[in-house]
Every structure is written in C-alpha cells, then in structure tokens.
Amino acid sequence: METSIKQLVSMNDTASLLELMNDSQDEFLQLDAAEGLVTLGDKRGLEFLSVARESDDKEIREYAEEILDSSEIKQMQEQIAAEQVKKHQARLLEAGKRLTDGKKVFRYKVVPLSASDLVDGNDPGNEYNIPPLEDAGLEGWEVVNFIPPSGGLPVEGRAFFIGAYVLLKKEITPKDRNELE
C-alpha cells in the first residue's frame, strides 16, 4: 500500500480514499485506495477489488488478486461478512415486529432466465410456459420487472437473445412468518 494511502488510513479518511478509488486516473492507486477502504471496514473497497479481479488487464487482475489474498484483507472480508449477517438478522427481527403490528413485509429475488427457459417447448401463437416463473408463481412470487440482458451474443453479425433476469416480489403474511428465518 502506497505511503499516502497509509496516511489516509491512519487518519480514518474514508472520504478521500473513496474519492481516490473512484476518480483517480492511476488504476493501481485506485486499487490501493480500495485496499485502504477495506482496512477501515468499508465494503465498497472490497466490491471494487472484486470487480478488478475480473479485469481484462492482466496486471490489474493480478494486483487485485494479490491484495485480496493478503491475510489482513481476508480477515476484513470475514468481519464485513459477519457484520452483514448481523445486520440482516436485525432486519429479519424488525420484519417480524412489522408483521406483528399488522404492517406489510415483502421478500424480493432475482431469477436468471436463459434463452432456452424462454423459448424451449413453446409454440409460437400459443401461451408461453416458463417453468422457473411458473414454479415461483405457485410459491406466491409475483413478477415485478423484466430485466433484459445488456446485449446479445453476436453470431455472424447478428445479436442473439441470451436470456434475461426477472425481479420477483412476495408478500410475507403472518402465516408465512417462518419464511423470514
């Protein structure tokens, strides 16, 4: 980690680290700033490093991997994950209280659909049956939004549909309270 980044970490200056991570033209400085954020327990740095691990640039990918493989960062990852679990459990308890008070509680999930889920076995002109959505609907899930992929798969100069994501919502009733656990 670069000296200036170490100084920002010692001052607990997450705002400056975040600015460097997001705005610096030096990709390695961005990675160092992300490492500094993780050291301070800020999961945004961890998310940045995880994305950088998938970079097309081999040097960036390897540097991000090196940072993520350090014992200090792994320890911080575990602490951040434990904190997320703790916060989620608190939200579930609060949701249980909302149900007790007669207020609404919803669950959401995203279901990926492949192109074959959308077209296999469907005869044009007839009703479509999409098994993953049919199953979800029978479990009480409602389609809220259809999210198309960012692009198709280019084959011979044409883009082919590669699937989509569907956002589902389910209202949890007091009888369904066990679904919060």
C-alpha positions as CSV (number, residue, x, y, z in Angstrom):
1,M,0.0,0.0,0.0
2,E,1.3,3.4,-1.0
3,T,2.5,5.8,1.8
4,S,-0.1,8.4,1.1
5,I,-2.8,5.8,1.3
6,K,-1.4,4.5,4.6
7,Q,-1.6,8.1,5.9
8,L,-5.3,8.4,4.8
9,V,-6.0,5.0,6.5
10,S,-4.3,6.2,9.7
11,M,-6.4,9.3,9.7
12,N,-9.6,7.2,9.1
13,D,-10.2,9.4,6.0
14,T,-12.7,7.2,4.1
15,A,-14.0,10.2,2.0
16,S,-10.6,10.8,0.5
17,L,-9.9,7.1,-0.1
18,L,-13.3,6.8,-1.8
19,E,-12.6,9.7,-4.0
20,L,-9.2,8.3,-5.0
21,M,-10.8,4.9,-5.6
22,N,-13.5,6.3,-7.9
23,D,-11.8,9.2,-9.6
24,S,-8.0,8.6,-9.9
25,Q,-6.6,8.1,-13.3
26,D,-4.0,5.7,-11.9
27,E,-5.6,2.2,-11.7
28,F,-3.1,0.9,-9.2
29,L,-3.7,3.9,-6.9
30,Q,-7.4,3.1,-7.2
31,L,-6.7,-0.5,-6.0
32,D,-4.5,0.8,-3.2
33,A,-7.3,3.2,-2.1
34,A,-9.8,0.3,-2.3
35,E,-7.4,-1.8,-0.1
36,G,-7.3,1.1,2.4
37,L,-11.1,1.3,2.5
38,V,-11.3,-2.5,3.2
39,T,-8.7,-2.0,6.0
40,L,-11.1,0.6,7.5
41,G,-14.0,-1.9,7.2
42,D,-15.7,-0.2,4.2
43,K,-17.2,-2.9,1.9
44,R,-17.1,-0.5,-1.1
45,G,-13.4,-1.2,-1.3
46,L,-14.0,-4.9,-1.2
47,E,-16.6,-4.6,-4.0
48,F,-14.1,-2.6,-6.1
49,L,-11.4,-5.1,-5.6
50,S,-13.7,-8.0,-6.5
51,V,-14.6,-6.3,-9.8
52,A,-11.0,-5.5,-10.5
53,R,-10.2,-9.2,-10.1
54,E,-12.3,-9.8,-13.2
55,S,-10.5,-7.1,-15.3
56,D,-9.3,-7.7,-18.8
57,D,-6.0,-6.2,-17.9
58,K,-3.8,-9.0,-16.6
59,E,-1.7,-6.7,-14.3
60,I,-4.8,-5.1,-12.7
61,R,-6.3,-8.6,-12.2
62,E,-3.1,-10.0,-10.6
63,Y,-2.7,-6.9,-8.4
64,A,-6.3,-7.1,-7.2
65,E,-5.9,-10.8,-6.6
66,E,-2.7,-10.2,-4.6
67,I,-4.5,-7.6,-2.4
68,L,-7.5,-9.9,-1.9
69,D,-5.2,-12.8,-1.0
70,S,-3.5,-11.0,1.9
71,S,-4.3,-12.3,5.3
72,E,-5.3,-8.8,6.5
73,I,-7.9,-8.4,3.7
74,K,-9.2,-11.9,4.2
75,Q,-9.7,-11.1,7.9
76,M,-11.5,-7.9,7.0
77,Q,-13.7,-9.8,4.5
78,E,-14.7,-12.2,7.2
79,Q,-15.5,-9.3,9.6
80,I,-17.5,-7.5,6.9
81,A,-19.4,-10.7,6.1
82,A,-20.2,-11.3,9.8
83,E,-21.4,-7.7,10.1
84,Q,-23.7,-8.1,7.1
85,V,-25.2,-11.3,8.6
86,K,-25.7,-9.5,11.9
87,K,-27.5,-6.6,10.1
88,H,-29.6,-9.0,8.1
89,Q,-30.7,-10.8,11.2
90,A,-31.7,-7.5,12.8
91,R,-33.7,-6.6,9.7
92,L,-35.5,-10.0,9.9
93,L,-36.4,-9.4,13.6
94,E,-37.7,-5.9,12.6
95,A,-39.7,-7.5,9.8
96,G,-41.2,-9.9,12.3
97,K,-42.2,-7.0,14.5
98,R,-43.8,-5.3,11.5
99,L,-45.9,-8.4,10.8
100,T,-47.0,-8.5,14.5
101,D,-48.1,-4.8,14.1
102,G,-50.1,-5.7,11.0
103,K,-47.8,-4.0,8.6
104,K,-46.7,-5.4,5.2
105,V,-43.4,-7.2,4.7
106,F,-42.0,-8.3,1.3
107,R,-39.2,-10.5,0.0
108,Y,-37.5,-10.0,-3.3
109,K,-35.3,-12.1,-5.5
110,V,-33.9,-12.1,-9.0
111,V,-34.3,-15.1,-11.2
112,P,-32.0,-15.5,-14.2
113,L,-33.7,-17.0,-17.2
114,S,-31.7,-18.5,-20.1
115,A,-32.9,-18.1,-23.7
116,S,-33.9,-21.8,-23.6
117,D,-36.1,-21.1,-20.5
118,L,-38.0,-18.5,-22.6
119,V,-38.3,-20.4,-25.9
120,D,-37.9,-24.2,-25.4
121,G,-41.1,-26.1,-25.8
122,N,-43.1,-23.0,-26.6
123,D,-45.2,-23.0,-29.7
124,P,-45.5,-19.5,-31.3
125,G,-49.1,-18.3,-31.2
126,N,-49.9,-20.3,-28.1
127,E,-49.4,-19.4,-24.4
128,Y,-45.9,-19.5,-23.2
129,N,-44.9,-21.6,-20.2
130,I,-41.8,-20.5,-18.4
131,P,-41.1,-23.2,-15.8
132,P,-39.0,-21.2,-13.4
133,L,-41.6,-18.4,-13.3
134,E,-44.5,-20.9,-13.1
135,D,-42.9,-22.5,-10.1
136,A,-42.2,-19.2,-8.4
137,G,-45.8,-18.1,-9.0
138,L,-47.1,-21.2,-7.4
139,E,-45.0,-20.4,-4.4
140,G,-46.5,-16.9,-4.1
141,W,-43.9,-14.8,-6.0
142,E,-45.1,-12.1,-8.4
143,V,-43.1,-10.7,-11.3
144,V,-42.3,-7.1,-10.7
145,N,-39.9,-6.4,-13.5
146,F,-38.2,-8.0,-16.5
147,I,-34.6,-7.0,-17.0
148,P,-33.2,-7.7,-20.4
149,P,-29.5,-8.5,-20.8
150,S,-27.2,-5.7,-21.6
151,G,-26.5,-7.2,-25.1
152,G,-27.0,-10.2,-27.2
153,L,-24.5,-12.8,-28.2
154,P,-23.0,-11.8,-31.6
155,V,-23.0,-14.6,-34.1
156,E,-22.4,-14.0,-37.8
157,G,-23.0,-10.3,-37.4
158,R,-26.4,-10.7,-35.6
159,A,-27.2,-10.4,-32.0
160,F,-28.9,-13.4,-30.5
161,F,-31.0,-13.2,-27.3
162,I,-29.1,-14.8,-24.4
163,G,-31.7,-14.6,-21.6
164,A,-32.9,-12.1,-19.0
165,Y,-33.4,-11.5,-15.3
166,V,-36.8,-11.3,-13.7
167,L,-37.3,-9.4,-10.4
168,L,-39.9,-11.2,-8.2
169,K,-41.7,-10.0,-5.1
170,K,-43.6,-11.9,-2.5
171,E,-45.7,-10.5,0.4
172,I,-45.0,-12.3,3.7
173,T,-48.1,-12.7,5.8
174,P,-48.2,-13.6,9.5
175,K,-48.8,-17.2,8.5
176,D,-45.6,-17.1,6.4
177,R,-43.5,-15.7,9.2
178,N,-41.2,-18.8,9.1
179,E,-40.0,-17.6,5.7
180,L,-38.2,-14.8,7.5
181,E,-35.9,-17.3,9.2
